């Protein structure tokens, strides 16, 4: 990371740069020989009373004492991807939201309050894609009240790590006592390579709705009530994949795909524990990708939680690359 001008370290950022992407170096030990330094890159979300707050691409907020700065500069947004589809955050935010539609929703300015009986945070969180039309504190009070009326915990879904994402909103939530509870990645890829794999998809059955067998394998709910089916079946063009078990029990593997214009979203890919490492997840995604290609899609997206190393390795091998991270914030306990 280069900070020098003519061999001299230089701090070239000020509080006027709040909201911009910056790169800084700070001293981690006080002066003298053997001093250590650390570098931080992210969006400068505040500079108050001698303390800087920088939100990294992952959503992690880093606090830096101004007196420890030895270098700093504004930097351009991360370079455009060199492979796969081009996509803006605004486009992907809309596409991913249409794949997990709530049972009930209400506008709050440019925010959208969403509820679905508690099934998935994505369908039970406020989606802030603009100005709520109220000061931040009042908007968050309205979010709390709306979810309390439905006996649901209040969540706000945010994003970091791409042009146009919401680092400043994340910092505002934290100032109001909200904390990140879950972080996941949104990954994208070209669709054709996913469908062009060598997997034998003959055993994959595709349907427009999940049957009892599919639901028996899906692990994200306790009781499959009507609200679950409404969320799962929502989307412009929805497909469910099933690989039946030889013993007639719960399927060996399942998956869900939502085709939305040029995008195909993959989700709910699950494999029976005893059937893992047989390539069934790849087989399911290959079958769904081929159907999406037949419907005219050309780009793929999926969401994966950061701690799911096995899934991230699978998706790395299929060409999926990180576009941005998304987070669910919840108020800290009183």
Backbone bond lengths (Angstrom), bond angles and torsions (degrees), N, CA, C in turn:
res aa  C-N    CA-C-N  psi(-1)  N-CA   C-N-CA  omega(-1)  CA-C   N-CA-C  phi
1 X - - - 1.450 - - 1.519 108.42 -
2 X 1.307 118.98 122.63 1.462 122.52 -172.14 1.524 110.78 -101.70
3 X 1.330 115.36 125.02 1.455 120.79 -179.79 1.529 113.09 -120.67
4 X 1.298 118.04 -11.48 1.454 120.13 -166.16 1.508 113.44 -84.25
5 X 1.328 114.91 150.18 1.455 123.05 170.40 1.521 105.86 -123.18
6 X 1.319 116.99 111.00 1.454 120.11 -177.31 1.512 112.34 59.60
7 X 1.360 116.85 35.32 1.450 120.87 178.21 1.514 113.79 83.06
8 X 1.326 119.41 5.36 1.469 122.75 -175.61 1.529 110.01 -115.42
9 X 1.345 115.72 130.88 1.454 119.34 174.51 1.520 109.27 -69.03
10 X 1.332 115.93 145.97 1.457 118.88 -172.83 1.520 109.55 -146.44
11 X 1.340 116.77 131.68 1.459 121.97 174.17 1.520 107.60 -96.03
12 X 1.326 115.77 112.37 1.464 120.07 -174.98 1.517 111.98 -120.24
13 X 1.327 116.62 30.36 1.459 120.39 174.88 1.521 108.80 -123.16
14 X 1.332 116.45 153.68 1.456 123.66 -179.82 1.518 108.41 -139.09
15 X 1.323 118.83 171.99 1.471 119.99 176.05 1.519 113.56 -57.53
16 X 1.329 117.84 -19.56 1.466 120.19 178.05 1.527 111.87 -69.54
17 X 1.330 117.48 -11.58 1.469 121.13 -178.79 1.527 112.70 -91.63
18 X 1.317 118.64 6.07 1.469 120.42 176.38 1.531 108.83 -56.26
19 X 1.315 115.77 132.89 1.461 121.74 -176.71 1.517 113.37 99.38
20 X 1.341 117.00 -10.61 1.464 120.85 -179.52 1.531 110.48 -100.09
21 X 1.315 115.16 158.50 1.460 120.71 175.00 1.526 108.06 -80.90
22 X 1.338 116.20 130.92 1.461 120.66 -175.68 1.522 110.11 -132.94
23 X 1.313 113.92 162.78 1.461 122.36 172.84 1.521 106.86 -129.64
24 X 1.337 117.27 124.83 1.457 120.60 -177.30 1.522 110.42 -130.89
25 X 1.311 114.34 154.71 1.464 122.00 171.69 1.512 106.86 -123.69
26 X 1.342 116.13 133.95 1.461 119.11 178.94 1.525 109.94 -133.24
27 X 1.305 114.13 157.84 1.454 122.30 -179.46 1.520 108.79 -84.82
28 X 1.314 117.12 131.09 1.462 120.83 179.00 1.507 112.05 -99.33
29 X 1.316 117.65 -11.38 1.456 122.36 172.60 1.516 108.03 -127.57
30 X 1.292 117.19 154.75 1.465 120.10 -176.19 1.511 110.91 -81.98
31 X 1.363 113.01 106.83 1.460 121.42 167.40 1.509 116.27 50.78
32 X 1.339 114.95 -177.04 1.449 122.89 172.97 1.503 114.11 72.42
33 X 1.322 113.64 172.86 1.460 119.90 179.01 1.517 109.69 -62.43
34 X 1.294 115.56 144.22 1.454 120.74 179.09 1.512 114.28 83.63
35 X 1.333 117.82 6.01 1.460 119.93 176.92 1.519 110.29 -60.27
36 X 1.338 116.82 140.94 1.451 121.33 179.93 1.523 109.47 -107.84
37 X 1.352 115.03 153.35 1.459 120.67 -176.46 1.527 109.34 -129.59
38 X 1.301 114.75 153.76 1.463 120.34 175.00 1.517 109.01 -134.31
39 X 1.325 116.33 145.84 1.464 122.70 -178.94 1.529 109.61 -109.29
40 X 1.312 115.67 142.33 1.464 121.60 178.76 1.517 109.01 -135.78
41 X 1.337 116.11 132.81 1.459 122.07 176.08 1.524 108.13 -123.72
42 X 1.320 116.24 132.51 1.454 120.02 177.94 1.515 110.04 171.09
43 X 1.321 115.94 -166.69 1.458 121.34 179.79 1.525 109.29 -91.30
44 X 1.334 116.16 127.71 1.458 122.05 176.50 1.530 107.82 -73.64
45 X 1.321 116.30 108.58 1.461 119.86 -174.14 1.525 113.02 -98.10
46 X 1.318 118.21 -18.78 1.467 119.85 174.11 1.524 109.21 -163.69
47 X 1.332 114.22 157.42 1.476 121.84 174.10 1.518 104.87 -146.84
48 X 1.331 115.60 95.32 1.459 119.94 -169.40 1.515 110.00 -136.22
49 X 1.325 116.19 127.45 1.464 123.17 175.60 1.530 111.47 53.44
50 X 1.305 115.61 44.11 1.453 120.67 175.16 1.512 115.57 78.95
51 X 1.332 118.08 12.08 1.465 121.33 179.49 1.529 109.08 -126.52
52 X 1.337 115.98 128.72 1.459 121.78 175.84 1.521 109.06 -96.60
53 X 1.304 116.50 144.85 1.463 121.62 171.29 1.526 107.69 -121.07
54 X 1.327 115.97 125.97 1.462 122.30 -179.23 1.518 108.43 -124.14
55 X 1.328 116.75 127.99 1.458 121.80 178.65 1.520 109.04 -98.93
56 X 1.318 115.30 118.28 1.459 120.93 -179.85 1.526 111.05 -75.06
57 X 1.325 115.02 171.05 1.461 121.24 -179.51 1.525 111.40 -57.57
58 X 1.332 116.56 -34.07 1.465 121.30 -178.81 1.515 113.09 -73.12
59 X 1.337 117.69 -10.51 1.452 121.72 -175.08 1.513 113.25 97.88
60 X 1.337 117.58 -8.58 1.465 121.23 178.19 1.522 109.96 -68.26
61 X 1.331 116.42 131.84 1.455 121.73 177.25 1.524 109.21 -96.12
62 X 1.330 116.86 129.34 1.462 122.87 -179.19 1.522 108.43 -115.34
63 X 1.334 117.19 128.77 1.458 122.33 177.95 1.531 108.56 -102.71
64 X 1.325 115.76 132.18 1.461 122.20 -175.80 1.520 109.14 -130.76
65 X 1.313 116.38 127.29 1.457 120.59 176.61 1.524 108.87 -73.48
66 X 1.319 116.06 129.49 1.465 121.35 -175.34 1.522 112.42 -54.67
67 X 1.325 117.25 -37.61 1.463 119.97 -177.16 1.521 113.24 -67.62
68 X 1.355 117.75 -14.92 1.465 120.07 179.11 1.520 112.60 -88.47
69 X 1.358 117.90 -7.57 1.454 121.02 -178.67 1.525 110.81 -66.30
70 X 1.321 115.28 133.42 1.465 119.79 171.74 1.524 110.77 -117.90
71 X 1.327 117.81 -17.09 1.458 121.35 178.51 1.512 109.16 -160.38
72 X 1.327 116.69 151.15 1.448 121.12 177.39 1.511 111.28 -172.06
73 X 1.331 115.65 145.54 1.461 120.46 179.17 1.515 108.92 -157.13
74 X 1.326 116.31 157.25 1.453 120.13 170.51 1.520 108.22 -79.39
75 X 1.314 115.96 148.71 1.463 120.91 -178.49 1.517 108.53 -134.42
76 X 1.331 118.25 153.50 1.467 120.05 179.28 1.515 111.14 -70.20
77 X 1.307 115.49 165.97 1.458 120.32 175.30 1.511 110.06 -58.28
78 X 1.320 115.60 157.33 1.464 120.49 -179.92 1.526 109.67 -52.88
79 X 1.344 117.86 142.44 1.463 119.97 -177.86 1.513 112.28 -60.80
80 X 1.324 115.28 150.78 1.462 121.06 -179.84 1.524 110.21 -60.86
81 X 1.329 115.15 147.53 1.462 119.89 176.70 1.516 110.65 -61.20
82 X 1.304 115.73 145.57 1.470 120.41 -179.69 1.517 112.71 -100.63
83 X 1.344 116.57 -3.23 1.455 119.03 176.51 1.521 108.30 -143.23
84 X 1.315 115.12 157.71 1.446 118.81 -179.29 1.511 111.84 79.13
85 X 1.331 116.82 -175.82 1.473 121.08 -174.82 1.526 111.98 -76.09
86 X 1.311 114.91 149.44 1.462 120.05 169.95 1.518 107.95 -83.57
87 X 1.323 116.88 141.25 1.462 119.42 -177.67 1.512 109.36 -157.05
88 X 1.320 116.42 138.96 1.453 121.21 173.55 1.521 109.20 -90.26
89 X 1.322 115.08 159.59 1.465 119.19 175.56 1.531 110.44 -60.95
90 X 1.323 117.30 -41.93 1.464 120.40 -177.47 1.521 111.34 -60.15
91 X 1.337 116.97 -41.81 1.461 119.94 179.28 1.521 111.08 -64.95
92 X 1.323 116.35 -47.55 1.460 119.51 -177.37 1.524 111.93 -67.76
93 X 1.322 117.48 -35.82 1.462 119.40 178.82 1.517 110.69 -60.70
94 X 1.316 117.33 -41.13 1.461 120.72 179.09 1.523 111.53 -68.89
95 X 1.329 116.79 -42.27 1.463 120.55 -178.64 1.523 110.94 -65.35
96 X 1.326 117.36 -46.68 1.464 119.92 -178.49 1.531 111.03 -65.64
97 X 1.334 117.92 -34.94 1.463 120.06 178.10 1.528 111.34 -66.03
98 X 1.336 117.27 -37.49 1.475 119.53 -179.67 1.530 111.89 -68.60
99 X 1.318 117.38 -17.47 1.466 120.17 -179.93 1.522 112.93 -84.35
100 X 1.329 117.75 -14.07 1.462 122.43 178.60 1.529 107.76 -132.69
101 X 1.307 117.28 69.69 1.460 120.57 -173.58 1.520 111.34 -80.36
102 X 1.338 116.81 139.09 1.460 120.21 -178.37 1.517 111.89 -76.76
103 X 1.310 115.41 169.12 1.460 121.70 172.84 1.524 109.97 -79.04
104 X 1.334 115.41 -32.77 1.463 121.64 -177.39 1.517 108.59 -137.66
105 X 1.329 117.22 140.35 1.460 119.91 176.65 1.521 109.69 -148.43
106 X 1.330 114.10 157.63 1.466 120.24 -178.46 1.524 107.85 -150.68
107 X 1.323 118.83 137.00 1.466 119.96 178.23 1.522 111.40 -76.60
108 X 1.317 114.69 146.69 1.463 122.98 168.72 1.523 105.38 -130.93
109 X 1.333 116.41 86.99 1.461 119.72 -168.54 1.522 108.63 61.31
110 X 1.329 115.99 -125.77 1.470 120.98 176.83 1.522 112.21 -89.37
111 X 1.314 118.12 1.63 1.455 121.64 174.12 1.527 108.81 -86.16
112 X 1.308 115.81 161.32 1.455 121.48 177.27 1.524 108.32 -129.83
113 X 1.333 116.64 119.58 1.460 122.29 175.25 1.523 108.19 -87.61
114 X 1.331 116.79 128.86 1.472 121.02 -172.18 1.524 110.09 -129.99
115 X 1.323 115.95 139.35 1.464 120.92 178.56 1.519 109.86 -143.82
116 X 1.340 114.78 145.00 1.464 120.71 178.10 1.528 109.73 -151.87
117 X 1.321 115.40 47.70 1.453 119.01 176.85 1.506 114.83 65.88
118 X 1.343 117.26 16.56 1.458 121.19 179.45 1.509 114.61 90.46
119 X 1.338 119.04 -1.17 1.468 121.13 -179.52 1.525 110.18 -81.69
120 X 1.288 116.72 110.06 1.461 129.99 -178.16 1.532 111.15 70.03
121 X 1.317 115.63 133.24 1.466 119.85 176.20 1.516 110.95 -62.03
122 X 1.350 117.10 -31.54 1.461 119.27 -177.61 1.515 112.57 -62.40
123 X 1.329 117.47 -31.30 1.466 120.61 178.20 1.519 112.08 -97.70
124 X 1.331 117.69 4.29 1.456 122.12 -177.52 1.530 110.39 -134.96
125 X 1.325 115.18 47.35 1.467 120.46 -179.93 1.521 108.59 -148.94
126 X 1.327 114.51 156.89 1.457 119.81 174.90 1.516 108.71 -76.65
127 X 1.331 116.21 132.67 1.460 121.85 178.91 1.526 107.81 -106.70
128 X 1.336 118.04 105.85 1.463 120.94 -173.86 1.522 111.95 -95.69
129 X 1.313 116.99 96.19 1.464 120.71 -177.90 1.529 111.31 -113.54
130 X 1.316 115.66 44.06 1.457 120.32 179.40 1.513 109.92 157.61
131 X 1.321 115.80 -147.60 1.460 123.18 -175.79 1.532 109.46 -95.12
132 X 1.333 118.44 126.40 1.468 119.12 179.23 1.520 113.37 -73.30
133 X 1.334 117.08 -7.63 1.454 119.86 -179.82 1.511 113.96 80.61
134 X 1.329 117.15 7.25 1.455 123.26 179.44 1.522 108.45 -139.65
135 X 1.325 118.98 157.40 1.467 119.84 169.74 1.528 109.99 -56.19
136 X 1.328 116.61 151.79 1.466 120.84 -172.83 1.522 112.51 -53.72
137 X 1.325 117.62 -46.46 1.455 119.64 -178.00 1.512 112.44 -61.36
138 X 1.335 117.10 -41.74 1.468 120.56 179.01 1.522 111.21 -67.63
139 X 1.336 116.58 -39.29 1.465 119.48 178.46 1.524 110.74 -62.35
140 X 1.329 116.95 -42.54 1.460 119.94 -179.58 1.523 111.35 -69.34
141 X 1.330 117.56 -33.78 1.466 119.58 173.72 1.522 110.44 -62.60
142 X 1.334 116.65 -38.65 1.466 119.94 178.84 1.530 110.43 -66.85
143 X 1.334 116.61 -38.82 1.471 119.99 176.73 1.527 110.00 -60.43
144 X 1.320 116.73 -48.06 1.471 120.51 179.54 1.527 110.72 -57.15
145 X 1.328 116.33 -47.54 1.459 120.18 -176.52 1.527 111.56 -64.60
146 X 1.330 117.19 -41.34 1.462 121.37 -177.07 1.527 110.42 -62.49
147 X 1.334 116.59 -43.27 1.463 118.75 179.81 1.519 111.89 -75.17
148 X 1.339 117.46 -32.32 1.465 119.56 176.18 1.527 110.73 -62.69
149 X 1.334 117.06 -36.91 1.464 120.74 177.70 1.525 111.67 -60.97
150 X 1.308 116.86 -23.44 1.463 121.72 -178.72 1.522 112.47 -107.39
151 X 1.327 115.48 10.69 1.461 122.08 178.86 1.533 111.09 56.48
152 X 1.333 115.58 41.27 1.455 122.40 179.14 1.524 109.98 -123.63
153 X 1.323 118.41 149.45 1.464 119.68 175.51 1.523 110.12 -70.44
154 X 1.338 118.02 142.34 1.470 119.71 179.66 1.521 111.32 -80.50
155 X 1.322 115.32 131.65 1.455 121.90 175.83 1.527 109.38 -131.26
156 X 1.324 115.57 148.90 1.456 122.23 168.47 1.524 107.51 -123.65
157 X 1.327 116.95 127.84 1.463 122.02 178.85 1.521 109.08 -94.03
158 X 1.326 117.10 127.66 1.460 121.74 179.46 1.519 109.79 -129.82
159 X 1.332 115.72 173.69 1.461 120.70 -179.41 1.521 110.17 -139.60
160 X 1.329 115.74 150.17 1.462 122.06 176.26 1.521 109.12 -140.27
161 X 1.340 115.26 159.48 1.458 119.33 167.29 1.501 116.92 101.75
162 X 1.328 119.39 4.05 1.463 121.13 177.64 1.527 108.33 -141.24
163 X 1.322 115.93 167.02 1.463 119.75 176.70 1.523 109.40 -59.40
164 X 1.329 116.25 130.09 1.445 120.63 177.66 1.511 115.63 85.31
165 X 1.345 118.38 6.16 1.462 119.15 179.39 1.528 110.97 -81.68
166 X 1.316 116.80 -170.72 1.463 121.07 -157.71 1.527 114.25 -117.46
167 X 1.310 116.84 43.47 1.461 120.08 178.84 1.529 112.27 -58.80
168 X 1.321 116.77 -39.86 1.460 119.14 -179.94 1.524 111.20 -65.67
169 X 1.313 117.20 -38.04 1.462 120.31 177.47 1.526 110.14 -66.47
170 X 1.333 118.03 -40.30 1.468 120.65 177.09 1.524 110.42 -57.17
171 X 1.337 116.22 -45.22 1.464 119.83 179.10 1.532 110.96 -63.53
172 X 1.329 116.84 -38.70 1.463 120.63 178.65 1.525 110.76 -64.53
173 X 1.324 116.99 -41.25 1.464 120.25 177.33 1.525 110.70 -60.93
174 X 1.315 116.72 -43.24 1.458 119.52 -179.84 1.524 111.58 -65.50
175 X 1.323 117.27 -35.75 1.469 120.13 177.28 1.527 111.34 -64.96
176 X 1.329 116.59 -26.07 1.458 120.54 178.55 1.536 112.31 -95.33
177 X 1.319 117.10 12.59 1.457 120.48 174.29 1.507 115.63 86.74
178 X 1.336 118.30 15.15 1.461 121.37 175.79 1.530 108.12 -92.68
179 X 1.333 116.73 146.36 1.456 121.37 -177.25 1.527 110.71 -130.91
180 X 1.322 115.19 147.44 1.469 120.14 176.84 1.519 110.07 -65.13
181 X 1.325 116.11 130.30 1.461 120.21 177.14 1.529 111.07 -107.33
182 X 1.309 117.52 -36.29 1.470 121.91 -178.55 1.522 108.56 -140.99
183 X 1.333 116.08 139.40 1.463 121.53 173.55 1.522 108.92 -126.97
184 X 1.314 116.19 136.65 1.460 121.63 178.06 1.523 108.86 -137.88
185 X 1.317 115.36 167.26 1.460 121.94 179.57 1.521 110.43 -108.08
186 X 1.316 116.10 142.34 1.459 121.74 167.71 1.517 106.39 -102.04
187 X 1.310 116.34 120.22 1.468 121.76 -177.84 1.522 109.69 -116.52
188 X 1.315 116.34 147.88 1.465 120.87 179.84 1.514 110.15 -132.44
189 X 1.325 115.32 159.30 1.463 121.88 -179.68 1.521 109.13 -160.78
190 X 1.318 115.69 164.18 1.459 120.19 168.52 1.524 108.14 -67.94
191 X 1.331 117.55 140.26 1.461 120.82 -175.05 1.529 112.89 -78.57
192 X 1.326 117.38 -36.98 1.468 119.67 -174.04 1.522 113.43 -55.79
193 X 1.345 120.13 -45.29 1.468 118.52 178.86 1.525 113.68 -61.28
194 X 1.342 117.16 -29.80 1.467 119.52 178.02 1.530 109.71 -67.68
195 X 1.319 116.79 -40.13 1.462 120.35 179.72 1.507 114.75 -81.16
196 X 1.347 117.25 -17.09 1.461 120.95 -176.86 1.516 113.32 -87.90
197 X 1.341 118.13 4.91 1.458 120.23 -179.16 1.522 112.13 -63.15
198 X 1.316 114.48 165.53 1.466 120.53 -176.02 1.520 113.07 -86.42
199 X 1.320 117.91 3.56 1.463 120.46 -176.80 1.525 111.43 -59.57
200 X 1.331 115.85 140.38 1.462 121.97 175.39 1.528 108.17 -83.41
201 X 1.324 116.45 110.07 1.469 120.51 -174.03 1.529 112.35 -97.28
202 X 1.325 117.01 12.14 1.467 119.41 -175.96 1.529 112.14 -60.32
203 X 1.328 117.35 -30.10 1.465 120.19 -176.49 1.524 112.69 -86.00
204 X 1.331 117.80 -1.70 1.464 120.79 -177.27 1.528 109.63 -90.19
205 X 1.324 115.91 125.03 1.465 121.23 177.14 1.529 108.35 -103.04
206 X 1.332 116.52 129.18 1.459 121.92 179.28 1.522 109.92 -107.66
207 X 1.330 115.55 134.03 1.460 121.33 179.40 1.524 109.19 -137.62
208 X 1.325 115.13 164.96 1.454 120.87 179.10 1.525 112.88 -87.14
209 X 1.303 118.63 -13.11 1.460 121.90 -179.12 1.522 108.59 -141.84
210 X 1.323 117.51 151.60 1.465 119.69 178.17 1.522 110.71 -77.83
211 X 1.320 116.76 132.30 1.462 119.26 176.37 1.531 109.44 -93.56
212 X 1.321 116.27 -177.06 1.464 120.71 -177.05 1.522 111.40 -61.58
213 X 1.338 117.04 -36.59 1.463 120.22 180.00 1.529 110.33 -65.26
214 X 1.334 116.62 -45.65 1.471 119.93 179.57 1.531 109.75 -59.09
215 X 1.328 116.16 -46.65 1.457 120.26 -179.06 1.521 111.95 -64.35
216 X 1.334 117.52 -27.97 1.460 120.60 178.86 1.520 111.77 -67.65
217 X 1.317 117.80 -26.48 1.465 121.67 178.64 1.523 111.73 -88.44
218 X 1.320 117.97 -28.23 1.459 120.69 -176.56 1.522 109.73 -69.77
219 X 1.328 117.89 132.00 1.455 122.12 -169.57 1.528 114.23 -108.05
220 X 1.324 118.83 12.04 1.461 119.90 -170.55 1.526 114.85 -99.78
221 X 1.315 119.07 16.37 1.460 120.49 177.05 1.518 108.04 -153.92
222 X 1.318 115.86 161.99 1.462 120.32 178.42 1.526 111.86 -94.02
223 X 1.349 116.34 -42.60 1.468 121.16 -179.99 1.523 108.89 -130.45
224 X 1.343 118.70 124.11 1.473 120.93 -176.58 1.514 112.72 -77.38
225 X 1.340 117.99 73.14 1.450 121.21 178.98 1.510 112.29 -76.97
226 X 1.327 117.86 177.99 1.472 121.91 -179.00 1.519 113.36 -58.25
227 X 1.352 117.18 -33.72 1.461 119.28 -179.19 1.523 111.32 -64.77
228 X 1.342 117.30 -34.49 1.462 121.07 177.86 1.524 110.05 -64.15
229 X 1.317 116.60 -47.94 1.462 119.94 -179.39 1.524 111.48 -64.04
230 X 1.325 117.75 -37.60 1.472 119.88 179.75 1.520 110.96 -63.59
231 X 1.331 117.67 -40.32 1.463 119.78 178.28 1.520 110.34 -69.05
232 X 1.326 117.48 -47.21 1.459 120.85 -176.46 1.523 111.95 -62.84
233 X 1.319 117.75 -35.98 1.453 120.83 -176.61 1.525 112.92 -88.73
234 X 1.337 117.19 1.15 1.464 120.40 -178.27 1.518 110.70 -80.97
235 X 1.323 115.54 150.19 1.455 120.51 178.49 1.513 110.23 131.59
236 X 1.331 117.22 161.43 1.465 120.16 -177.38 1.526 114.01 -60.78
237 X 1.338 117.56 -46.03 1.470 121.10 179.85 1.521 107.35 -148.58
238 X 1.335 116.42 105.79 1.461 121.45 -169.74 1.526 110.42 -109.92
239 X 1.339 114.88 136.15 1.458 121.55 178.54 1.525 109.93 -130.35
240 X 1.340 115.39 143.13 1.455 121.98 177.04 1.524 108.94 -119.32
241 X 1.311 116.49 134.89 1.469 122.15 -179.26 1.520 109.21 -112.71
242 X 1.324 115.83 139.87 1.455 121.76 179.68 1.526 109.86 -137.85
243 X 1.335 116.44 132.04 1.470 122.44 168.63 1.522 105.83 -110.84
244 X 1.323 116.77 109.36 1.461 121.33 -173.54 1.515 111.40 -67.12
245 X 1.335 115.50 150.04 1.462 121.31 175.00 1.514 109.86 -81.86
246 X 1.305 116.36 145.71 1.456 120.66 -179.43 1.508 113.32 -65.67
247 X 1.340 117.05 -26.39 1.463 119.97 -178.21 1.525 112.73 -92.67
248 X 1.330 117.04 5.14 1.453 120.51 178.61 1.510 114.68 80.74
249 X 1.321 117.93 4.29 1.454 121.28 178.69 1.520 111.71 -82.90
250 X 1.330 116.36 -155.79 1.461 120.91 177.68 1.519 109.41 -57.95
251 X 1.318 118.98 144.22 1.471 121.89 -175.02 1.523 112.61 -55.46
252 X 1.334 114.38 154.26 1.463 119.93 174.76 1.522 110.97 -69.62
253 X 1.329 117.04 -31.17 1.465 120.09 -178.71 1.521 109.77 -159.09
254 X 1.324 114.65 150.75 1.467 120.78 176.81 1.532 109.30 -140.37
255 X 1.320 115.02 169.02 1.461 120.53 173.95 1.516 109.60 -166.95
256 X 1.322 115.66 164.61 1.464 122.77 178.88 1.522 108.01 -135.51
257 X 1.314 116.43 142.07 1.464 121.43 178.44 1.527 108.60 -137.84
258 X 1.332 116.22 136.42 1.459 121.94 175.88 1.522 107.80 -118.19
259 X 1.328 116.29 118.14 1.463 122.32 178.64 1.518 107.84 -95.04
260 X 1.326 115.67 127.23 1.462 121.86 -173.90 1.529 107.93 -143.31
261 X 1.323 116.55 91.04 1.462 119.47 -176.37 1.513 110.92 64.94
262 X 1.334 116.77 -125.54 1.460 119.32 -178.91 1.521 112.97 -80.50
263 X 1.342 116.86 -6.08 1.455 120.91 -174.16 1.524 112.66 -102.47
264 X 1.329 115.01 142.12 1.463 122.61 169.36 1.519 107.36 -123.68
265 X 1.331 116.63 120.12 1.450 121.19 -179.91 1.514 110.94 -102.04
266 X 1.335 116.92 132.94 1.464 122.73 -178.59 1.521 109.17 -108.19
267 X 1.315 116.74 133.64 1.457 121.01 -178.61 1.516 109.26 -157.92
268 X 1.337 116.01 169.87 1.469 122.56 177.60 1.522 111.80 55.32
269 X 1.327 117.47 33.88 1.474 120.94 175.86 1.527 107.34 -83.42
270 X 1.310 116.29 110.73 1.459 121.41 -177.38 1.524 109.51 -134.62
271 X 1.337 115.15 143.58 1.468 122.28 -179.46 1.519 108.06 -127.50
272 X 1.334 116.69 138.16 1.463 120.53 176.71 1.523 109.64 -56.34
273 X 1.333 118.54 136.87 1.472 120.45 -176.57 1.524 113.89 -51.85
274 X 1.329 116.84 -39.74 1.472 119.71 -177.75 1.526 113.20 -75.75
275 X 1.343 117.22 -8.69 1.464 120.79 -179.26 1.528 112.53 -108.30
276 X 1.315 117.72 7.55 1.462 120.02 -177.66 1.527 111.13 -72.61
277 X 1.333 114.19 160.43 1.472 123.72 -178.38 1.523 112.18 68.41
278 X 1.320 116.80 24.17 1.462 121.54 174.85 1.521 111.09 -112.20
279 X 1.316 117.62 4.15 1.452 120.77 179.00 1.518 114.39 82.36
280 X 1.340 117.82 15.16 1.454 119.20 -175.59 1.531 112.32 -70.97
281 X 1.321 117.87 -33.72 1.467 119.23 177.11 1.525 110.18 -62.81
282 X 1.323 116.10 -42.11 1.465 120.14 177.52 1.521 110.79 -64.18
283 X 1.331 116.76 -40.56 1.464 121.11 179.87 1.528 110.77 -61.34
284 X 1.322 116.86 -46.03 1.466 121.21 179.18 1.518 110.85 -61.02
285 X 1.333 117.01 -45.81 1.461 119.95 -178.41 1.522 111.41 -67.84
286 X 1.325 117.37 -34.35 1.466 120.47 177.43 1.528 110.52 -62.90
287 X 1.330 116.32 -45.65 1.465 120.01 -179.56 1.524 110.97 -63.34
288 X 1.318 117.01 -43.65 1.463 120.27 179.56 1.521 110.96 -66.68
289 X 1.319 117.21 -38.92 1.467 120.47 179.37 1.520 110.97 -63.47
290 X 1.301 117.74 -39.97 1.467 120.10 179.62 1.527 110.70 -64.25
291 X 1.316 117.03 -39.59 1.454 118.99 177.46 1.534 109.70 -65.50
292 X 1.328 117.71 -41.42 1.460 120.87 179.15 1.528 111.37 -64.02
293 X 1.323 117.14 -39.43 1.464 120.60 176.58 1.529 110.05 -61.58
294 X 1.328 117.10 -39.84 1.460 120.66 178.20 1.534 111.05 -61.80
295 X 1.335 117.21 -27.80 1.462 121.21 -179.74 1.526 112.17 -90.35
296 X 1.333 117.21 3.99 1.452 120.45 174.17 1.510 116.30 98.33
297 X 1.326 118.48 3.19 1.464 120.71 178.26 1.525 110.13 -73.09
298 X 1.324 116.02 153.64 1.470 120.66 179.69 1.519 113.02 -135.22
299 X 1.330 118.05 -10.97 1.460 122.41 -177.31 1.522 109.30 -127.59
300 X 1.326 116.11 152.18 1.463 121.39 -176.46 1.522 110.14 -125.83
301 X 1.327 115.65 148.53 1.463 120.71 172.95 1.525 109.04 -141.18
302 X 1.300 115.00 158.37 1.458 121.64 173.62 1.521 108.25 -157.64
303 X 1.319 115.49 166.39 1.459 122.43 178.49 1.520 108.46 -124.40
304 X 1.328 116.77 135.79 1.456 121.10 -177.96 1.520 108.57 -142.52
305 X 1.331 116.14 133.51 1.453 119.85 179.81 1.524 110.14 -68.16
306 X 1.328 116.07 144.87 1.456 121.46 -172.89 1.520 112.76 -58.32
307 X 1.325 118.07 -36.97 1.462 120.12 -175.24 1.526 113.62 -79.82
308 X 1.324 118.28 -5.18 1.464 121.30 -178.77 1.530 109.54 -84.60
309 X 1.317 115.99 78.66 1.462 120.88 -173.80 1.525 112.07 -64.58
310 X 1.336 117.19 -37.44 1.454 119.67 -179.62 1.514 112.20 -62.25
311 X 1.326 116.89 -45.33 1.464 120.80 179.33 1.521 110.65 -66.46
312 X 1.328 117.09 -40.57 1.463 119.14 -179.62 1.531 110.72 -62.99
313 X 1.331 117.25 -37.88 1.469 120.07 177.98 1.525 110.65 -65.80
314 X 1.338 117.34 -41.17 1.461 120.90 177.33 1.519 110.12 -59.58
315 X 1.322 117.22 -47.59 1.458 120.81 -176.26 1.528 111.96 -70.69
316 X 1.327 116.80 -31.05 1.471 119.29 172.52 1.522 109.92 -57.07
317 X 1.331 115.97 -46.33 1.459 120.32 -178.22 1.511 113.71 -66.68
318 X 1.325 117.58 -22.00 1.455 121.52 179.38 1.521 112.51 -92.23
319 X 1.344 116.55 0.79 1.461 119.89 175.42 1.510 115.23 95.62
320 X 1.333 118.17 6.55 1.460 120.44 179.37 1.529 110.03 -79.06
321 X 1.319 116.46 130.04 1.459 122.48 -179.28 1.525 109.65 -121.81
322 X 1.321 115.58 150.53 1.458 121.27 -178.42 1.527 111.19 -63.08
323 X 1.335 115.55 129.96 1.464 120.57 171.71 1.527 110.05 -101.45
324 X 1.337 117.47 -52.64 1.453 121.56 174.46 1.522 108.35 -157.79
325 X 1.317 115.82 170.48 1.460 121.53 175.42 1.526 108.84 -106.26
326 X 1.329 115.80 150.86 1.464 117.90 173.49 1.518 108.80 -128.57
327 X 1.336 115.07 155.12 1.452 121.75 -170.85 1.516 109.86 -138.29
328 X 1.325 115.11 150.57 1.461 120.16 171.79 1.520 107.93 -113.73
329 X 1.338 114.76 120.83 1.462 122.01 178.84 1.517 110.13 -100.41
330 X 1.337 114.40 143.29 1.451 121.35 179.50 1.531 108.26 -137.28
331 X 1.320 119.06 145.64 1.468 119.10 179.73 1.520 111.11 -61.27
332 X 1.324 116.34 141.42 1.451 120.60 174.79 1.523 109.39 -65.06
333 X 1.341 117.34 148.27 1.471 119.25 177.52 1.514 110.36 -58.44
334 X 1.306 116.10 143.06 1.469 120.94 -179.41 1.514 110.96 -65.03
